[in-house]
Amino acid sequence: DAAKVNWEIEKTDYEANFKMNGEEMSATYDKAGNWLETETEIKVSALPASIQQTLKKDFMGFKVNEASRIESQKYKNCFEAEVEKGKEVFDVLFTADGKVISKTKTEKD
């Protein structure tokens, strides 16, 4: 039921961006076609309270631009937040209970 699917190569993997059931989503697959993860955009306010607390504590002064819920083979269920402060922008992965899994510096759009 996905609409307007747009494919792109992300490093060595393939990513399909699409809208399904009114939600912006993406799915990533490896070169062999094996599913790696599905990402669903959510409102920043929909991040679990535990993640909101970690953001306030560990990313004080950062603005949260985007948020998403991720299902993946590697991390199972987790969340991602794009945070920005001045020229610094990071994609931060969290467990549902607010622990930081990874923090990756990205380019400002």
C-alpha positions as CSV (number, residue, x, y, z in Angstrom):
1,D,0.0,0.0,0.0
2,A,3.0,2.3,-0.2
3,A,2.6,5.4,-2.4
4,K,5.1,7.5,-4.3
5,V,8.1,5.2,-3.6
6,N,11.5,6.9,-4.2
7,W,14.6,4.7,-4.3
8,E,18.1,5.9,-3.5
9,I,21.5,4.4,-2.7
10,E,22.6,5.1,0.9
11,K,26.3,4.1,1.2
12,T,26.2,0.5,0.1
13,D,22.5,-0.1,0.9
14,Y,19.2,0.7,-0.9
15,E,16.6,3.0,0.7
16,A,13.0,3.3,-0.3
17,N,11.2,6.4,0.8
18,F,7.4,6.3,0.8
19,K,4.2,7.3,2.4
20,M,1.9,4.6,3.9
21,N,-1.2,4.9,6.0
22,G,-0.6,8.7,6.1
23,E,2.9,8.3,7.6
24,E,6.3,9.2,6.0
25,M,8.4,6.1,6.1
26,S,11.6,4.6,4.7
27,A,12.9,1.0,4.4
28,T,16.5,0.0,4.0
29,Y,17.8,-3.1,2.3
30,D,21.2,-4.5,1.7
31,K,22.6,-5.4,-1.8
32,A,21.1,-8.9,-1.6
33,G,17.6,-7.5,-0.9
34,N,17.6,-8.4,2.8
35,W,15.6,-6.0,5.0
36,L,17.7,-4.0,7.4
37,E,15.4,-1.4,9.0
38,T,12.1,0.6,8.7
39,E,12.0,4.2,9.9
40,T,8.7,6.0,10.5
41,E,8.6,9.8,11.1
42,I,6.9,10.8,14.4
43,K,6.3,14.1,16.1
44,V,9.0,15.2,18.4
45,S,6.4,15.3,21.2
46,A,5.7,11.6,20.5
47,L,9.2,10.6,21.7
48,P,9.0,8.6,25.0
49,A,9.3,10.6,28.2
50,S,12.6,8.8,29.0
51,I,14.1,10.0,25.7
52,Q,12.8,13.6,26.3
53,Q,14.6,13.5,29.7
54,T,17.9,12.3,28.1
55,L,17.6,15.1,25.5
56,K,17.1,17.7,28.2
57,K,20.0,16.4,30.3
58,D,22.6,15.4,27.7
59,F,21.7,17.7,24.8
60,M,20.9,20.9,26.7
61,G,20.6,23.9,24.3
62,F,20.0,21.6,21.3
63,K,16.9,22.0,19.2
64,V,15.2,18.7,18.2
65,N,14.4,19.1,14.5
66,E,13.0,15.6,13.6
67,A,12.1,12.3,15.3
68,S,11.4,8.8,14.1
69,R,10.6,5.3,15.4
70,I,12.9,2.6,14.0
71,E,12.5,-1.1,13.7
72,S,15.8,-2.8,12.7
73,Q,17.6,-6.1,12.7
74,K,20.5,-4.6,14.6
75,Y,18.7,-2.7,17.4
76,K,15.1,-4.1,17.2
77,N,13.0,-1.1,18.3
78,C,14.6,2.3,18.9
79,F,14.1,6.0,18.3
80,E,16.1,8.6,16.4
81,A,16.2,12.4,17.0
82,E,18.0,14.9,14.8
83,V,19.4,17.6,17.2
84,E,21.0,20.9,16.3
85,K,22.9,23.6,18.2
86,G,24.5,26.3,16.0
87,K,26.5,24.6,13.3
88,E,26.4,21.2,15.1
89,V,23.9,18.7,13.9
90,F,23.7,15.1,15.2
91,D,21.5,12.1,14.5
92,V,21.1,10.4,17.9
93,L,19.7,6.8,18.3
94,F,18.0,5.9,21.6
95,T,16.7,2.8,23.3
96,A,13.0,3.2,24.3
97,D,14.2,3.7,27.9
98,G,16.3,6.7,26.9
99,K,19.8,5.3,26.7
100,V,21.9,6.7,23.8
101,I,22.9,4.0,21.3
102,S,24.9,6.2,19.0
103,K,25.5,9.8,18.0
104,T,26.5,10.6,14.5
105,K,27.5,14.1,13.3
106,T,25.7,15.1,10.1
107,E,25.7,18.0,7.7
108,K,23.3,20.9,8.2
109,D,20.7,21.0,5.5
